Amino acid sequence: MLTSLSVPYEARAQAALSPLLGPDLRSQTVFATQYTSTGANSRIFGNVLSGDVSTTGANASVYGDLVSVGAATTGGGGSTVSGNIVSGDVLTTGDRSVVGGSITSSGASTVGANSRIGGSMVSGGASTTGDSSTVSGDIWSGGNASIGAAATVGGTLGATGSISVGAGGSVNSRQALSSSPIDANASTGAIRTTVISDAQQVIDAQSALTKMGTGTALAPTITTERTLNSGVYSAVSLSTSAGTTLYLDGQGLDDQYWVFNITDILATGASTNITLINAGANSSVIWNTGGYATLGANSTFVGIILANDYISVGAHAKLTGVGNSCGGLYSAASYVSMGDSSSVGGYGCGGTGDDFNVDPSGTAYYANSSR
C-alpha cells in the first residue's frame, strides 16, 4: 500500500481535507490556552488570543487585536493596541495608553489618564475613564459610569447605574440604560469556545507534522555554526549553545520548507541566531515540540513554534516569519510569555506563512512543493 508521502503531490492536493492551521489560528500571532504576558517595550505584530488573562508591559505594542478569556491589562507609559481589546473579565488600560479600535469587557473597564480609545467602550460592569482621556465613540456601561476631569466622550455616555462627569469633562449625550449592554456569559463563552477550538487545531497540527516522519536526526545540542537544507528534522530534545548560528539554506530555490519534530524540549541559548538564507518568500519553517520552548535573550529566530507546553521568549529576542508572514507562537496547553524589548513579526506582516495542508491520512505536506 502506498504511504501518504509516496502519493503524487497533485493527488494529495486534490484530496486535501484542510489546511494545517484553520483560519482563526492563522490570524493569530500569539496564542495560548493559559495566559499571555509581554514585557516592557515588547512588540507583537498581529493578533493575540489568550485562554486566561492577558498582560502587556509599559510601552508595549500589539499591532492587532488583543482578546482574552480572563482579565486584559495593558501597561502604562504609552502602551498601544492598534486594534480592539476584548476581555471576558475586567479590562484595564494604563495611563497614556492608545487603543486604535474599541474595548469590550464582560466585567468592569477602566481607561487610564491621558489615554485614547479610537472606538467605543462597552462594559458589563462599571466604566471609568481617567483625567484627560478620550473615547472617540460611545460608552455603554452595565453599572455606574464616570469620566475624569477634562475627559471627552465623542458619542453617548449610557449606563444602567449613575453617570458622573468630572470637571471640564465633555460628553455628546447621556442615556439611562434599562439593562446591561452586553451578555457577559455569552461574550466570555464565545471567546472560550474559540480558544478550545484553536487549541485542538494546534494539537492536530502537531500530530500531522509528526506523521511526516523523523527525517534527519539531529544531535541534542548544536554547539557550532551549522547549515541545514530544506527537509524534515527530528530530535528528542534540541538546544543550541549561546552565540551559535544556525543557517536554514534554501539553496536559491523557491518553496523550501523546514519542519523540526522535537519530542520534548526546544531551547536556544542566549544570542543564538537562526537565519533563513537563499530561500524564496513562499518558504516555511515550523518548530513542532511536544514539551516547552524557550528562546534565549538577544536571540533571533525564524518561523512558527507549535508547543504543547509553555513558550518563553527572552529579553530582546526577535522572532520573524518568512517573507511577509508574521510567524507565530502557539501553546496548546500552557502560556506564552515575552521578555522586555522582545518582538514577534515585523511591520506590514500578515498571517502565519505555514503553507501546509493535511491529507486524508492525517499527514502534513507542504502545499507549495512538488516533492
Stockholm file with secondary structure:
# STOCKHOLM 1.0

chainA/1-371         MLTSLSVPYEARAQAALSPLLGPDLRSQTVFATQYTSTGANSRIFGNVLSGDVSTTGANASVYGDLVSVGAATTGGGGSTVSGNIVSGDVLTTGDRSVVGGSITSSGASTVGANSRIGGSMVSGGASTTGDSSTVSGDIWSGGNASIGAAATVGGTLGATGSISVGAGGSVNSRQALSSSPIDANASTGAIRTTVISDAQQVIDAQSALTKMGTGTALAPTITTERTLNSGVYSAVSLSTSAGTTLYLDGQGLDDQYWVFNITDILATGASTNITLINAGANSSVIWNTGGYATLGANSTFVGIILANDYISVGAHAKLTGVGNSCGGLYSAASYVSMGDSSSVGGYGCGGTGDDFNVDPSGTAYYANSSR
#=GR chainA/1-371 SS CCCGGGSCHHHHHHHCCEESSCHHHHTEEEEESSCEEECTTCEECSEEEESSCEEECTTCEESSCEEESSCEEECTTTCEESSCEEESSCEEECTTCEESSCEEESSCEEECTTCEESSCEEESSCEEECTTCEESSCEEESSCEEECTTCEEEEEEEESSCEEECTTCEEEEEEECSSCSSCHHHHHHHHHHHHHHHHHHHHHHHHHHHTTCCCEECCSEECSCEEEESEEEEESSEEECTTCEEEEEEEEESSCEEEEEESSCEEECTTCEEEEEEECTTCEEEEEESSCEEECTTCEEESEEEESSCEEECTTCEEECSTTCCCEEEESSSCEEECTTCEESCTTCCSCCCCEEECTTSCEEETTCCC
#=GC SS_cons         CCCGGGSCHHHHHHHCCEESSCHHHHTEEEEESSCEEECTTCEECSEEEESSCEEECTTCEESSCEEESSCEEECTTTCEESSCEEESSCEEECTTCEESSCEEESSCEEECTTCEESSCEEESSCEEECTTCEESSCEEESSCEEECTTCEEEEEEEESSCEEECTTCEEEEEEECSSCSSCHHHHHHHHHHHHHHHHHHHHHHHHHHHTTCCCEECCSEECSCEEEESEEEEESSEEECTTCEEEEEEEEESSCEEEEEESSCEEECTTCEEEEEEECTTCEEEEEESSCEEECTTCEEESEEEESSCEEECTTCEEECSTTCCCEEEESSSCEEECTTCEESCTTCCSCCCCEEECTTSCEEETTCCC
//
